[in-house]
Amino acid sequence: MSESRNRARTLAQESIDQGDFRSWFEKLYATSEGDAGQVPWADLIPNPHLVSWFSDKALDKTGRALVIACGLGDDAELLADLGFEVTAFDISPTCIEWCKKRYPDSKVDYQAADLFAKPASWEQAFDFIFEANTLQVLPESEQPEALRQIASCLAPEGDLLLCARLRDADDHRGELPWPLREKDFQILVDAGLRKENWEDFFDNEDPPVRRVRTLYKR
Ligand SMILES: C[S@@+](CC[C@H](N)C(=O)[O-])C[C@H]1O[C@@H](n2cnc3c(N)ncnc32)[C@H](O)[C@@H]1O
């Protein structure tokens, strides 16, 4: 178990025990003091399942894109390079400053914002939305509202691509990051989206991690 993941688990537990599931992210970024090795999810490369999504297919790469909880910005930069007009946000102001420092000439509009209190102007405003690895670091009780908030940003005919760890319905949730179940995504259908694609696979990590990459459309 990596030290950075242990540190994240401790910060998350302390925060959640105090009834606050939001503040540990800023604490983690701020106390990392610019060292990405302290941020367990910071691979400093675009998500490989986002890269392959676009390299496998001749998809439209124009219009407005939103990267949910963007971390250190690699996925947002990829989408901007592909041709999208990208907005990327994260709840941690330190994380957003870090993105701007990493990419001083970026075309991405980086914003510090809370998914649960997002700007009204984002309602049905984005043609492509990408979310990876965030639902699995939220308490189970917050996931339905997080999914509803994400869905509400999708424009008519828009595409929402999600990547997350996955488990069977009867598997124990285990430790953070907590894998999702297929039924957890039903909220998106209840919110008016339709499931277009569902890929349940093991990645190339050692040991391999079970993940889902799934596409929803409005
Ligand atoms: C596990 S990290 C994943 C980051 C990035 N998506 C990736 O795959 O590398 C979760 C991210 O969600 C952000 N986050 C957590 N809660 C959030 C919220 N309510 N609104 C916006 N961002 C949030 C955290 O600050 C953190 O950067």
The ligand as a Gaussian input file, in Angstrom:
#p B3LYP/6-31G(d) Opt

LIG

0 1
 C       -9.806000      10.655000      -6.774000
 S       -9.546000      12.283000      -7.320000
 C       -9.696000      12.081000      -9.078000
 C       -9.116000      13.243000      -9.840000
 C       -9.160000      13.089000     -11.372000
 N      -10.529000      13.008000     -11.852000
 C       -8.378000      11.873000     -11.766000
 O       -8.965000      10.884000     -12.238000
 O       -7.150000      11.902000     -11.580000
 C      -11.056000      13.061000      -6.872000
 C      -11.069000      14.551000      -7.161000
 O      -12.362000      15.043000      -6.891000
 C      -12.250000      16.319000      -6.334000
 N      -13.530000      16.542000      -5.642000
 C      -14.006000      15.882000      -4.576000
 N      -15.210000      16.324000      -4.246000
 C      -15.525000      17.292000      -5.127000
 C      -16.646000      18.147000      -5.288000
 N      -17.696000      18.092000      -4.450000
 N      -16.642000      19.030000      -6.299000
 C      -15.577000      19.103000      -7.151000
 N      -14.490000      18.333000      -7.028000
 C      -14.455000      17.435000      -6.035000
 C      -11.037000      16.189000      -5.440000
 O      -10.481000      17.420000      -5.052000
 C      -10.119000      15.356000      -6.313000
 O       -9.313000      16.158000      -7.139000

